[in-house]
Amino acid sequence: MKDSILIPYLAPQNVATMAKQKFDAFVADHELTIEEVVKLAHEKKARAMVVVPKQKITKEVLTQLPDSVKVIATSSVGFDHLDISAAKERGVLLTNTPDVLTECTADLAMLLLLNACRRGREYLEIMEAGWRKSFSQSEMLGLKVSGKTLGIYGMGRIGQAVADRARGFGMKIVYCNRKRLPPELEKGATYFADLHAMLPHCQILSLNAPGTAETQNILDDKAFALLPDHAVLVNVARGTLVDEEALMRALKSKKLFAAGLDVFANEPAYDLRLKEFHNVFLTPHMGSATQETRDAMGYRALENIEQALKGQRPQDSLW
C-alpha cells in the first residue's frame, strides 16, 4: 500500500506524474491555503507533504496537523517559512531542495545585472513607444560591465555560481561570507569578513545571502553610503536584506546608478513606488523558474520524502 502524501499547489506535470507513481498522492490544481492543507492532511491521513514558500509552516500549523504527518518537504532552497525548532520538537522532519536551482538563479542574477547596467528597462520602453528619435553619442549611456568589481554578499552555492559567470565577463570578484572559502572555491576572489569593509570596493553588489534575523535590512542608509557613487545593486536572495526606503533614497540621490531586483520585502504585493524608477529592472521572484529546474526541485522534494518514509535520514534534512 502506497503512502499518502499531499502536493497542495499546482506542481509541474512531470512532478505530479512521479508523485502519483511513487505514492498515493493528492495533487492540487491550484495553490491551497494553509487552512485547506491542514484539513486535507486529516482527511487523507497524509504521511508527508510538499509545500511552497507561500505556505508557511508555523508552530501553530504544526500543532494542527495530524500525527500521521512525518515529513514536510519544501520545494525551495529557502526555508524561512518553516519553523524548524517547532518541527524538531514535534518530530516532523523538514527538508528543502538545495543545489538544483543554483545555476538558474545565478543566470537570473546575471540577467538583472546586465539589464541594470545597460539600461534594459529604459531601452525596452523606448522601443515599445516606437523609437522615432535617434540618440546622440552622450545620451542613454549605460555602464560597461567588463572590468568592474563585483561584490558578492553570501558566497554559498549561488554566490559562487554568480562569481563564475561574472568572471566570464572579465569582472573582478570580492566577497563577504561568514567564513572564508578554501582557495579552490575562492578562485582568486578577495575575501572580506565585514560587509561594510567590502562595500567601498563594490561597483556592482550582488546579494546572495539567506533571509535571517541577522541579515534583516543589512543594506540600510549607512551601507548604501559606503558604496561607490553610481553603484549597481542586484538582489536574487531575499527582499528582507534591503531596507527599501533606504534603497529608494539611494536611487533618488543618484548614489545608485540602477538596481535589478527579483525579490522584495513584501511579495507579491511589492512596493509599487519601485516601479516608478525607470532604472530599476524588476522580475517577480522567478530565480528558479525554468521547466528543468522546477522539475528538479519537485523530484528532489519527493526523494527526500521517500527517504524519510523508509526510515532513512533525508539528504536535505533541515534538522
Backbone bond lengths (Angstrom), bond angles and torsions (degrees), N, CA, C in turn:
res aa  C-N    CA-C-N  psi(-1)  N-CA   C-N-CA  omega(-1)  CA-C   N-CA-C  phi
1 M - - - 1.464 - - 1.535 110.14 -
2 K 1.319 115.80 130.76 1.464 120.43 -177.27 1.526 111.31 -77.09
3 D 1.330 115.14 147.12 1.462 120.94 176.03 1.520 110.77 -71.04
4 S 1.327 115.13 143.45 1.455 121.33 178.65 1.528 109.93 -84.81
5 I 1.339 116.91 125.13 1.457 120.53 175.82 1.527 109.55 -131.98
6 L 1.314 115.66 158.56 1.456 121.91 179.10 1.520 110.26 -115.75
7 I 1.323 116.04 137.70 1.463 122.37 167.60 1.524 105.21 -123.11
8 P 1.325 116.88 90.56 1.475 120.74 -169.55 1.527 114.52 -87.10
9 Y 1.308 117.00 39.15 1.462 121.71 176.21 1.516 107.80 -152.07
10 L 1.310 117.74 169.89 1.458 121.82 -179.30 1.529 108.95 -77.62
11 A 1.306 116.34 93.97 1.459 121.95 -177.38 1.524 110.27 -81.27
12 P 1.346 117.86 154.44 1.467 119.98 172.88 1.539 110.08 -55.34
13 Q 1.313 116.26 147.68 1.458 120.71 -174.91 1.517 112.71 -58.11
14 N 1.327 117.28 -40.08 1.465 119.94 179.96 1.527 111.78 -63.54
15 V 1.329 116.14 -36.55 1.458 120.77 178.65 1.527 110.20 -69.86
16 A 1.322 116.32 -43.34 1.463 120.52 178.33 1.527 110.91 -59.95
17 T 1.327 116.30 -41.93 1.467 120.61 -179.93 1.524 110.96 -63.62
18 M 1.328 117.20 -45.11 1.454 119.89 178.85 1.521 111.46 -63.96
19 A 1.330 117.01 -39.98 1.461 120.89 -179.92 1.526 110.82 -60.32
20 K 1.315 116.85 -41.12 1.466 121.13 -178.25 1.530 111.79 -74.02
21 Q 1.327 116.74 -24.88 1.459 119.92 176.27 1.527 111.17 -73.79
22 K 1.331 116.35 -39.48 1.462 121.29 -173.89 1.528 113.76 -89.04
23 F 1.351 116.15 -28.52 1.459 120.09 -172.04 1.522 110.70 -135.76
24 D 1.317 114.72 170.61 1.463 121.01 165.79 1.527 104.53 -84.91
25 A 1.318 115.93 86.92 1.458 121.17 -167.64 1.520 112.44 -103.84
26 F 1.314 114.99 131.57 1.459 121.45 168.12 1.522 106.98 -96.70
27 V 1.333 116.51 121.65 1.464 121.22 -179.97 1.525 108.15 -118.15
28 A 1.313 116.94 117.39 1.459 121.32 -177.40 1.526 111.34 -72.11
29 D 1.327 116.14 156.80 1.463 120.67 176.52 1.528 111.65 -99.83
30 H 1.346 115.63 8.85 1.458 122.23 173.94 1.528 107.20 -162.14
31 E 1.307 116.58 169.74 1.462 119.35 -178.89 1.521 110.73 -78.18
32 L 1.335 116.21 120.06 1.454 121.09 -179.36 1.527 111.13 -82.04
33 T 1.325 115.06 151.80 1.460 119.17 172.60 1.521 108.39 -72.63
34 I 1.320 116.33 162.52 1.453 119.33 -178.88 1.525 110.88 -64.97
35 E 1.339 117.18 -30.45 1.467 120.63 176.69 1.525 110.56 -65.79
36 E 1.324 116.39 -39.64 1.466 120.43 177.31 1.523 110.72 -67.45
37 V 1.322 116.65 -35.94 1.460 120.90 179.01 1.532 110.01 -63.16
38 V 1.319 116.57 -46.16 1.477 120.86 -179.43 1.519 110.04 -61.46
39 K 1.313 117.26 -45.55 1.470 121.05 -179.67 1.524 110.96 -61.30
40 L 1.325 116.04 -43.85 1.459 120.70 -178.70 1.529 111.32 -67.10
41 A 1.315 116.67 -36.25 1.467 120.16 178.71 1.521 111.05 -60.37
42 H 1.317 116.77 -38.54 1.472 120.62 176.48 1.528 110.70 -69.11
43 E 1.323 116.42 -44.43 1.467 119.94 -177.65 1.521 111.80 -63.49
44 K 1.313 116.88 -40.17 1.462 121.75 -175.81 1.531 113.16 -91.42
45 K 1.348 115.45 -4.57 1.482 119.50 -174.51 1.527 109.68 50.08
46 A 1.322 114.45 48.10 1.457 121.41 -174.14 1.520 111.87 -64.63
47 R 1.318 115.46 140.75 1.462 121.49 175.60 1.519 111.78 -97.08
48 A 1.328 115.97 -17.01 1.460 119.64 -178.73 1.515 109.41 -158.97
49 M 1.334 115.06 162.82 1.463 119.20 174.05 1.515 110.60 -152.22
50 V 1.315 114.04 153.69 1.459 122.08 174.27 1.521 106.66 -107.55
51 V 1.323 117.48 131.05 1.457 120.54 178.71 1.517 109.73 -123.68
52 V 1.330 114.98 168.42 1.462 122.42 174.13 1.528 107.72 -117.90
53 P 1.340 118.17 164.11 1.467 120.29 -171.50 1.520 116.50 -54.99
54 K 1.333 117.86 -28.34 1.466 118.85 -179.33 1.531 112.03 -73.48
55 Q 1.328 117.20 -13.80 1.465 121.24 177.88 1.527 108.12 -96.71
56 K 1.308 115.79 93.37 1.467 121.50 -172.18 1.531 110.87 -79.57
57 I 1.324 114.90 127.72 1.460 121.57 178.76 1.528 107.54 -101.61
58 T 1.321 114.56 90.72 1.463 121.72 -179.18 1.530 109.73 -92.18
59 K 1.315 115.25 174.80 1.462 120.46 176.55 1.520 110.57 -59.59
60 E 1.325 116.17 -40.39 1.467 120.76 179.43 1.518 111.08 -62.71
61 V 1.328 116.75 -43.69 1.469 120.45 179.09 1.518 110.15 -63.48
62 L 1.315 117.82 -42.63 1.471 121.46 -179.76 1.525 111.70 -60.25
63 T 1.315 117.10 -37.84 1.476 119.59 179.42 1.525 111.47 -70.27
64 Q 1.326 117.18 -22.01 1.467 120.91 -178.72 1.529 112.69 -88.14
65 L 1.316 116.32 -18.67 1.463 119.44 -178.84 1.529 111.05 -72.19
66 P 1.332 117.86 150.61 1.462 119.93 177.39 1.515 111.67 -68.68
67 D 1.326 116.47 156.96 1.470 120.62 179.82 1.525 112.74 -64.52
68 S 1.337 116.25 -15.78 1.467 119.74 -179.59 1.524 112.45 -66.03
69 V 1.346 117.51 -25.45 1.469 121.04 -177.28 1.526 109.53 -73.45
70 K 1.314 116.47 117.56 1.469 122.38 -177.20 1.527 113.48 -109.49
71 V 1.333 117.11 -20.59 1.464 119.67 -177.67 1.528 109.69 -150.63
72 I 1.324 114.73 138.80 1.462 121.56 174.97 1.527 107.30 -124.22
73 A 1.325 115.59 119.72 1.465 121.32 -178.57 1.518 108.98 -107.89
74 T 1.327 116.95 124.68 1.461 119.19 174.55 1.512 109.99 -93.32
75 S 1.323 116.09 133.55 1.456 121.39 178.03 1.528 108.01 -86.25
76 S 1.322 114.95 69.78 1.465 122.65 -178.74 1.514 107.79 -169.21
77 V 1.327 116.18 160.23 1.459 118.68 173.03 1.525 109.63 -84.89
78 G 1.343 116.84 -34.54 1.459 120.78 177.97 1.516 110.87 -73.68
79 F 1.324 116.49 147.18 1.481 119.19 -179.23 1.519 111.44 -138.58
80 D 1.331 117.55 26.56 1.456 120.09 178.41 1.529 112.67 -71.38
81 H 1.339 117.67 -6.45 1.466 121.86 175.75 1.534 111.47 -92.25
82 L 1.321 117.29 2.66 1.462 122.10 -179.40 1.526 110.30 -112.91
83 D 1.323 116.84 133.40 1.468 121.19 176.07 1.523 107.70 -89.03
84 I 1.329 115.83 95.09 1.462 120.42 -173.90 1.528 111.60 -66.66
85 S 1.320 117.66 -43.63 1.466 119.94 -177.09 1.524 111.27 -64.61
86 A 1.333 116.98 -39.40 1.468 120.04 178.65 1.523 111.03 -67.72
87 A 1.340 116.95 -38.24 1.461 120.54 178.29 1.522 110.79 -66.07
88 K 1.311 116.17 -40.97 1.465 120.34 178.87 1.515 110.69 -63.39
89 E 1.325 116.07 -41.05 1.464 120.96 179.14 1.517 111.26 -61.88
90 R 1.322 115.17 -36.55 1.466 119.76 -179.02 1.531 112.36 -86.79
91 G 1.330 117.23 -13.81 1.459 120.06 179.86 1.506 114.22 85.28
92 V 1.338 117.42 20.11 1.459 121.80 177.39 1.525 108.45 -96.24
93 L 1.322 116.99 120.51 1.462 121.00 179.41 1.528 110.63 -71.57
94 L 1.317 116.26 140.69 1.462 122.66 175.69 1.522 108.87 -120.23
95 T 1.323 116.43 139.77 1.467 120.67 177.31 1.519 109.63 -136.92
96 N 1.337 115.07 158.58 1.464 120.35 173.62 1.528 108.84 -126.90
97 T 1.343 116.74 -168.08 1.471 119.59 -176.98 1.528 110.60 -130.25
98 P 1.334 117.89 72.51 1.468 119.80 177.72 1.529 111.19 -73.12
99 D 1.306 115.79 174.61 1.471 124.02 174.82 1.526 113.83 73.80
100 V 1.328 117.82 -52.12 1.464 119.64 -167.84 1.520 113.77 -70.17
101 L 1.327 118.96 -19.20 1.464 119.37 -179.94 1.528 112.70 -108.20
102 T 1.319 116.42 7.01 1.461 120.86 -177.14 1.524 112.48 -58.62
103 E 1.329 116.49 -51.93 1.464 120.32 -173.19 1.519 111.96 -65.12
104 C 1.334 116.99 -43.81 1.467 119.46 -177.67 1.521 111.87 -68.90
105 T 1.327 117.06 -35.77 1.463 119.34 177.96 1.522 110.53 -67.79
106 A 1.327 116.69 -39.31 1.462 120.07 176.38 1.529 110.92 -65.51
107 D 1.328 117.23 -36.75 1.465 120.41 175.91 1.526 110.27 -59.57
108 L 1.337 116.31 -44.54 1.460 119.65 -178.96 1.525 111.00 -66.69
109 A 1.323 117.03 -35.88 1.462 119.72 176.24 1.529 110.24 -58.25
110 M 1.320 117.32 -41.38 1.455 120.87 179.21 1.532 111.21 -70.17
111 L 1.324 116.95 -35.70 1.467 120.21 175.34 1.524 109.88 -59.44
112 L 1.339 116.41 -46.39 1.458 121.04 179.14 1.521 111.19 -64.44
113 L 1.328 115.83 -43.44 1.467 121.11 -179.07 1.529 110.69 -59.98
114 L 1.318 116.55 -48.66 1.459 120.69 -177.58 1.519 112.00 -66.71
115 N 1.326 116.47 -41.58 1.465 119.41 -179.73 1.517 112.04 -69.24
116 A 1.344 116.52 -35.08 1.458 119.05 177.20 1.532 110.67 -67.38
117 C 1.316 116.34 -46.99 1.466 120.28 -178.24 1.532 112.22 -67.43
118 R 1.319 117.22 -37.88 1.466 120.72 -174.19 1.524 113.24 -103.13
119 R 1.333 116.71 19.59 1.466 123.18 171.50 1.524 112.68 57.99
120 G 1.340 114.66 41.94 1.458 120.19 -175.41 1.507 114.20 -57.76
121 R 1.327 116.68 -41.84 1.471 118.69 -179.03 1.524 110.89 -66.06
122 E 1.321 116.55 -42.59 1.459 120.01 -179.18 1.520 111.50 -65.85
123 Y 1.317 116.84 -40.45 1.462 119.75 178.05 1.527 110.92 -63.68
124 L 1.312 116.50 -40.20 1.468 119.99 178.43 1.526 110.52 -63.45
125 E 1.324 117.07 -41.85 1.466 120.46 178.84 1.522 110.91 -61.96
126 I 1.328 116.35 -39.09 1.465 120.55 178.48 1.524 110.46 -63.13
127 M 1.326 117.09 -44.90 1.463 120.76 -178.67 1.518 111.44 -67.72
128 E 1.336 116.75 -39.91 1.465 119.88 179.90 1.528 111.61 -67.31
129 A 1.343 116.20 -26.58 1.463 120.64 177.68 1.528 112.49 -81.47
130 G 1.331 116.67 -6.26 1.457 120.26 174.35 1.517 115.93 111.58
131 W 1.323 118.97 -13.80 1.478 124.98 178.30 1.532 112.97 38.71
132 R 1.307 115.62 78.83 1.455 120.33 178.47 1.529 112.64 -114.07
133 K 1.334 116.71 8.89 1.468 121.20 178.98 1.524 108.34 -127.67
134 S 1.315 116.98 123.38 1.461 119.84 177.36 1.523 109.42 -77.34
135 F 1.338 115.99 160.09 1.453 120.76 -176.33 1.520 110.79 -110.56
136 S 1.330 114.87 148.65 1.454 120.21 177.80 1.522 109.61 -76.48
137 Q 1.318 115.56 174.18 1.467 121.30 -179.67 1.526 112.57 -65.75
138 S 1.323 117.88 -14.00 1.465 120.44 -176.83 1.526 113.23 -112.03
139 E 1.323 117.47 7.01 1.462 120.53 -178.18 1.528 111.92 -103.37
140 M 1.320 115.37 150.40 1.466 124.12 172.41 1.525 112.56 53.54
141 L 1.321 115.86 44.07 1.456 119.93 -178.13 1.525 111.29 -89.73
142 G 1.303 114.99 135.69 1.453 120.99 175.91 1.517 110.81 -97.29
143 L 1.315 115.12 -162.59 1.457 121.73 178.86 1.525 109.80 -111.60
144 K 1.324 115.94 136.84 1.459 120.98 173.87 1.524 109.00 -69.71
145 V 1.309 117.17 132.53 1.465 121.62 -178.04 1.526 111.36 -84.40
146 S 1.299 117.27 -46.59 1.462 120.03 -178.30 1.521 110.18 -61.23
147 G 1.328 115.39 138.81 1.453 120.82 -178.67 1.510 114.85 89.04
148 K 1.338 117.42 -12.53 1.460 120.98 179.46 1.526 110.30 -77.16
149 T 1.345 115.54 157.69 1.461 121.23 174.23 1.522 108.99 -96.16
150 L 1.313 115.17 122.03 1.463 121.74 178.49 1.519 109.13 -101.12
151 G 1.310 116.12 122.23 1.459 121.21 173.49 1.510 109.90 -96.43
152 I 1.326 117.08 131.89 1.464 121.68 -179.74 1.516 108.66 -116.38
153 Y 1.327 115.98 119.75 1.458 120.96 176.71 1.529 108.00 -99.43
154 G 1.338 115.78 104.61 1.459 121.25 -175.39 1.514 109.55 104.71
155 M 1.337 116.35 91.04 1.473 120.90 -174.16 1.523 110.60 -103.33
156 G 1.332 115.22 51.44 1.456 120.35 172.70 1.517 109.60 -84.08
157 R 1.334 116.11 -152.79 1.467 119.71 -176.64 1.529 111.63 -57.83
158 I 1.335 116.12 -48.51 1.465 119.42 -176.21 1.526 110.67 -69.98
159 G 1.330 117.09 -42.72 1.458 119.90 177.53 1.509 112.16 -57.83
160 Q 1.329 117.01 -42.02 1.467 120.72 178.68 1.527 111.11 -65.53
161 A 1.342 116.66 -37.65 1.465 119.98 178.92 1.526 110.94 -68.10
162 V 1.328 117.05 -36.16 1.469 120.39 174.93 1.523 109.69 -63.74
163 A 1.329 116.46 -44.29 1.469 120.70 179.15 1.530 111.20 -59.21
164 D 1.331 116.91 -43.27 1.467 120.10 179.08 1.531 111.25 -59.53
165 R 1.321 116.67 -42.11 1.455 119.89 179.69 1.528 111.30 -68.46
166 A 1.327 115.75 -40.91 1.465 120.01 -179.01 1.520 111.59 -64.22
167 R 1.335 116.66 -35.00 1.474 119.34 177.11 1.524 110.99 -60.55
168 G 1.333 115.73 -33.11 1.459 119.90 177.21 1.517 112.74 -65.35
169 F 1.315 117.27 -20.66 1.462 122.42 176.48 1.533 111.48 -96.59
170 G 1.327 116.60 9.96 1.451 120.13 177.50 1.510 114.05 73.61
171 M 1.324 116.76 29.30 1.456 120.51 -179.03 1.530 111.10 -93.52
172 K 1.313 116.00 148.50 1.459 122.57 173.84 1.530 107.70 -87.82
173 I 1.335 118.13 138.82 1.459 121.86 -174.91 1.527 111.31 -111.77
174 V 1.331 115.89 127.94 1.461 122.66 166.46 1.521 106.21 -122.26
175 Y 1.326 117.07 154.04 1.463 117.51 -177.61 1.519 112.01 -151.04
176 C 1.319 113.73 156.04 1.464 122.23 175.29 1.521 107.73 -125.82
177 N 1.316 115.05 128.89 1.457 120.80 -176.25 1.522 107.91 -148.71
178 R 1.321 116.69 160.64 1.467 118.98 178.66 1.526 111.11 -60.20
179 K 1.324 115.77 -36.24 1.461 120.85 178.11 1.523 109.87 -132.33
180 R 1.314 115.06 148.40 1.454 118.97 176.69 1.523 109.96 -71.03
181 L 1.312 116.76 140.19 1.455 121.55 178.63 1.520 110.76 -77.41
182 P 1.330 117.54 153.46 1.467 119.37 172.24 1.520 109.39 -66.42
183 P 1.326 117.39 156.72 1.477 121.36 -174.93 1.527 114.18 -53.02
184 E 1.339 117.47 -36.89 1.463 119.30 -176.79 1.528 112.29 -68.41
185 L 1.334 117.31 -22.66 1.457 121.16 175.94 1.526 111.44 -96.65
186 E 1.303 116.43 -30.19 1.462 121.48 -179.89 1.528 111.46 -67.17
187 K 1.320 116.84 -37.62 1.471 123.44 174.88 1.528 112.41 52.85
188 G 1.310 116.45 41.46 1.454 120.04 175.86 1.515 115.39 87.41
189 A 1.327 118.02 -2.31 1.467 120.75 177.94 1.524 110.12 -69.22
190 T 1.318 115.90 152.70 1.463 121.46 -179.47 1.523 109.60 -95.17
191 Y 1.324 116.33 128.81 1.469 122.09 -175.69 1.519 111.84 -93.45
192 F 1.334 115.30 137.73 1.457 122.92 171.00 1.528 108.08 -125.49
193 A 1.315 116.49 128.04 1.461 120.20 178.23 1.521 111.50 -76.63
194 D 1.344 116.74 -21.38 1.460 121.83 -175.09 1.531 109.75 -121.08
195 L 1.326 116.37 129.27 1.464 120.79 -178.88 1.522 111.61 -59.71
196 H 1.323 117.15 -46.20 1.458 120.23 -177.19 1.523 112.12 -62.09
197 A 1.320 117.05 -31.05 1.462 120.22 176.69 1.527 111.18 -70.68
198 M 1.328 117.04 -30.45 1.460 120.67 -179.19 1.528 112.99 -79.65
199 L 1.319 117.80 -34.21 1.459 121.33 -169.86 1.531 115.05 -54.53
200 P 1.337 120.60 -40.16 1.476 118.55 179.78 1.524 114.28 -61.27
201 H 1.334 117.64 -15.45 1.461 121.91 -178.92 1.537 112.32 -94.58
202 C 1.329 117.21 -5.51 1.468 121.38 -168.99 1.521 112.35 -96.74
203 Q 1.316 116.49 97.72 1.465 119.22 172.73 1.526 110.35 -70.06
204 I 1.308 115.11 -30.43 1.469 122.18 172.04 1.523 106.48 -132.05
205 L 1.318 116.56 135.55 1.459 121.73 -179.04 1.518 109.87 -120.94
206 S 1.321 116.53 125.04 1.461 122.39 177.47 1.522 109.74 -111.47
207 L 1.328 116.60 125.53 1.455 121.65 178.65 1.525 109.43 -94.93
208 N 1.333 115.84 122.53 1.467 121.28 -177.76 1.522 111.64 -137.86
209 A 1.322 116.82 25.93 1.462 121.83 -179.08 1.523 110.35 -98.59
210 P 1.327 118.00 156.96 1.466 120.49 178.20 1.523 111.89 -71.71
211 G 1.325 115.66 158.96 1.458 120.53 176.40 1.522 109.96 -86.09
212 T 1.315 116.77 109.76 1.466 122.25 179.45 1.522 108.56 -134.18
213 A 1.334 115.96 176.20 1.459 120.01 176.42 1.525 110.74 -61.55
214 E 1.334 116.52 -34.37 1.459 121.12 -178.60 1.533 112.62 -71.88
215 T 1.329 116.83 -28.51 1.467 119.45 -178.07 1.523 113.06 -99.09
216 Q 1.315 117.85 3.18 1.464 121.57 179.59 1.537 110.03 -58.03
217 N 1.337 115.99 123.02 1.473 121.82 178.16 1.532 112.38 51.54
218 I 1.324 116.73 38.83 1.463 120.79 179.82 1.531 110.97 -62.90
219 L 1.339 115.65 -27.74 1.461 120.13 173.71 1.521 108.75 -98.92
220 D 1.313 115.97 96.29 1.462 122.82 178.90 1.525 108.93 -115.83
221 D 1.321 116.91 -169.86 1.468 120.27 -178.09 1.527 111.66 -56.29
222 K 1.327 116.77 -42.62 1.459 120.95 -179.20 1.521 111.01 -61.98
223 A 1.324 116.19 -42.94 1.465 120.34 -179.19 1.528 110.97 -67.17
224 F 1.337 117.42 -45.08 1.463 119.49 179.45 1.532 111.10 -60.35
225 A 1.333 116.40 -37.35 1.463 120.27 -179.66 1.522 112.47 -63.22
226 L 1.324 117.14 -26.26 1.464 121.37 -178.68 1.522 113.33 -79.88
227 L 1.320 117.79 -17.46 1.464 120.70 178.52 1.525 110.54 -69.65
228 P 1.325 117.44 153.66 1.469 119.44 173.12 1.533 109.56 -61.87
229 D 1.311 116.68 154.08 1.459 119.55 175.58 1.523 110.13 -60.66
230 H 1.328 115.16 141.20 1.471 123.26 177.83 1.531 112.21 66.29
231 A 1.332 116.16 34.30 1.465 120.95 175.53 1.528 109.83 -75.49
232 V 1.310 115.10 168.47 1.470 122.25 179.20 1.525 108.65 -123.76
233 L 1.331 116.46 136.30 1.468 122.36 178.44 1.521 110.14 -110.05
234 V 1.338 115.62 135.88 1.464 121.92 174.48 1.525 107.55 -127.47
235 N 1.337 116.74 131.82 1.464 119.86 -179.65 1.520 110.76 -135.43
236 V 1.348 116.05 111.26 1.467 121.94 172.73 1.531 109.78 -117.78
237 A 1.324 116.85 14.59 1.468 120.79 -174.35 1.525 110.76 -95.09
238 R 1.326 116.30 -89.91 1.458 122.52 177.84 1.519 108.59 -141.43
239 G 1.332 116.22 139.62 1.452 120.46 178.99 1.509 113.05 -63.58
240 T 1.334 116.55 -24.60 1.457 120.35 -177.82 1.524 112.91 -68.50
241 L 1.323 118.67 -12.08 1.459 120.89 177.63 1.526 112.23 -71.50
242 V 1.336 116.02 -19.10 1.466 120.97 -172.05 1.521 110.85 -115.97
243 D 1.322 116.24 130.33 1.457 122.36 168.58 1.532 105.84 -76.67
244 E 1.322 116.96 104.49 1.460 119.87 -171.87 1.524 112.93 -67.76
245 E 1.322 117.63 -28.38 1.466 119.22 174.79 1.527 109.27 -65.04
246 A 1.332 116.93 -43.42 1.460 120.80 177.62 1.525 110.72 -64.91
247 L 1.328 117.13 -37.71 1.460 121.39 177.52 1.521 110.51 -59.73
248 M 1.315 116.47 -46.71 1.470 119.38 -178.49 1.526 111.40 -67.42
249 R 1.326 116.93 -33.00 1.467 118.79 174.93 1.534 110.78 -65.48
250 A 1.327 115.99 -39.54 1.471 120.03 179.09 1.530 111.18 -66.52
251 L 1.318 116.96 -34.58 1.464 120.67 177.38 1.529 111.23 -71.56
252 K 1.319 116.54 -42.98 1.470 120.49 -179.69 1.522 111.75 -63.69
253 S 1.328 116.51 -38.41 1.461 121.00 -177.89 1.524 112.48 -79.88
254 K 1.321 117.39 -4.06 1.467 123.98 -176.36 1.529 112.56 69.28
255 K 1.343 117.04 11.69 1.465 119.22 172.50 1.523 108.74 -57.98
256 L 1.332 115.70 -41.96 1.463 121.08 173.59 1.517 109.52 -95.98
257 F 1.317 115.60 134.23 1.462 120.31 173.59 1.522 110.12 -72.78
258 A 1.346 115.99 -39.33 1.458 120.69 -176.44 1.524 109.35 -168.88
259 A 1.324 114.86 172.45 1.464 121.03 175.57 1.521 109.32 -145.78
260 G 1.320 115.15 149.73 1.457 122.22 173.16 1.516 107.66 -123.87
261 L 1.324 117.52 117.09 1.462 121.35 -170.90 1.529 111.62 -125.98
262 D 1.307 115.28 127.82 1.470 120.93 173.42 1.523 111.40 -109.01
263 V 1.326 117.02 -12.76 1.463 121.56 -174.90 1.528 109.66 -133.36
264 F 1.345 115.01 154.10 1.450 120.59 -171.54 1.521 110.54 -143.90
265 A 1.324 115.79 160.60 1.460 120.38 -178.32 1.522 111.07 -61.70
266 N 1.316 116.71 -38.24 1.467 121.69 177.72 1.521 108.84 -124.64
267 E 1.321 115.80 122.66 1.463 120.91 -178.67 1.526 109.97 -129.90
268 P 1.335 118.67 138.16 1.467 126.38 1.91 1.538 113.91 -84.76
269 A 1.320 117.43 -2.84 1.467 120.32 -177.64 1.524 110.60 -81.90
270 Y 1.340 116.32 66.59 1.464 120.32 -176.95 1.528 110.28 -72.00
271 D 1.310 116.36 163.49 1.461 122.60 -178.47 1.529 109.18 -67.78
272 L 1.320 116.93 111.01 1.461 121.39 -174.44 1.526 113.11 -66.97
273 R 1.318 117.63 -13.62 1.464 119.00 175.93 1.529 111.11 -63.51
274 L 1.332 116.53 -26.18 1.464 119.33 -179.25 1.528 112.31 -64.04
275 K 1.323 116.84 -33.44 1.460 118.49 -178.23 1.520 112.76 -73.90
276 E 1.329 116.87 -11.18 1.457 120.30 177.48 1.523 111.86 -77.42
277 F 1.327 116.43 -14.32 1.465 120.59 175.82 1.524 108.16 -88.05
278 H 1.315 117.06 110.92 1.460 120.27 -175.55 1.527 112.47 -74.58
279 N 1.327 116.37 -9.04 1.467 119.99 175.19 1.522 111.62 -96.36
280 V 1.325 117.36 14.90 1.464 121.86 175.27 1.525 108.23 -111.39
281 F 1.321 116.11 119.56 1.465 122.37 179.22 1.522 107.67 -95.63
282 L 1.330 116.96 121.65 1.455 122.47 -170.31 1.524 112.15 -116.55
283 T 1.332 116.44 137.12 1.462 122.02 169.73 1.531 108.51 -133.65
284 P 1.344 118.37 151.57 1.470 121.77 -170.24 1.532 114.96 -89.73
285 H 1.337 117.34 64.56 1.469 123.64 177.68 1.537 110.61 50.83
286 M 1.313 115.49 63.56 1.461 121.44 -173.48 1.521 112.67 -123.00
287 G 1.336 117.49 29.49 1.454 120.98 -177.02 1.511 114.48 -55.83
288 S 1.323 117.85 -36.45 1.469 121.28 -177.48 1.521 112.93 -100.87
289 A 1.333 117.06 10.32 1.465 120.53 -168.41 1.520 113.58 -83.17
290 T 1.330 115.76 67.52 1.464 121.33 165.32 1.523 106.86 -125.73
291 Q 1.307 116.11 155.42 1.465 120.06 -178.94 1.526 110.76 -57.55
292 E 1.333 115.21 -45.09 1.461 119.51 -176.26 1.529 111.66 -63.71
293 T 1.332 115.72 -42.10 1.459 119.18 -175.93 1.521 112.05 -73.31
294 R 1.317 117.63 -42.28 1.462 119.06 179.12 1.530 111.25 -64.15
295 D 1.335 117.45 -35.50 1.464 120.34 173.09 1.530 110.03 -62.44
296 A 1.328 116.14 -47.54 1.468 120.44 -177.63 1.523 111.29 -62.42
297 M 1.316 117.46 -37.43 1.466 120.95 178.11 1.524 111.05 -64.50
298 G 1.334 115.77 -44.73 1.461 119.65 178.74 1.515 112.16 -63.79
299 Y 1.348 116.44 -43.43 1.468 120.33 177.87 1.525 110.95 -59.91
300 R 1.331 115.53 -42.20 1.472 119.91 -178.29 1.529 110.53 -64.74
301 A 1.312 116.96 -41.07 1.460 120.53 177.63 1.533 110.95 -61.60
302 L 1.327 116.35 -42.00 1.469 120.36 178.99 1.527 111.48 -66.92
303 E 1.330 117.23 -36.98 1.470 120.74 176.58 1.529 110.53 -62.14
304 N 1.321 116.04 -42.04 1.464 119.87 178.65 1.523 111.45 -62.27
305 I 1.319 115.96 -42.00 1.468 120.37 178.54 1.520 110.47 -64.11
306 E 1.330 116.08 -45.34 1.461 120.53 -179.25 1.526 111.03 -59.41
307 Q 1.319 116.81 -43.43 1.462 120.80 178.83 1.529 110.89 -63.33
308 A 1.324 116.33 -44.91 1.466 120.19 -178.19 1.521 112.03 -63.46
309 L 1.332 116.69 -43.07 1.469 120.05 -177.50 1.525 112.23 -72.94
310 K 1.322 116.78 -14.13 1.473 120.98 173.48 1.525 111.49 -89.54
311 G 1.318 115.52 1.91 1.463 119.89 179.74 1.503 113.72 86.05
312 Q 1.328 117.42 10.09 1.460 121.98 178.87 1.538 109.30 -94.70
313 R 1.325 115.37 160.10 1.455 118.63 174.50 1.523 108.14 -81.35
314 P 1.333 118.51 122.17 1.469 120.12 -178.21 1.528 111.53 -60.77
315 Q 1.314 115.55 147.00 1.467 120.91 -177.83 1.527 112.56 -60.98
316 D 1.335 116.59 -26.18 1.465 120.18 -176.81 1.519 112.49 -117.90
317 S 1.329 116.09 33.40 1.464 120.36 -179.57 1.529 111.19 -61.14
318 L 1.327 115.59 137.17 1.469 120.52 -178.53 1.531 112.56 -94.00
319 W 1.313 116.72 -3.49 1.484 118.50 172.19 1.518 109.49 -151.59
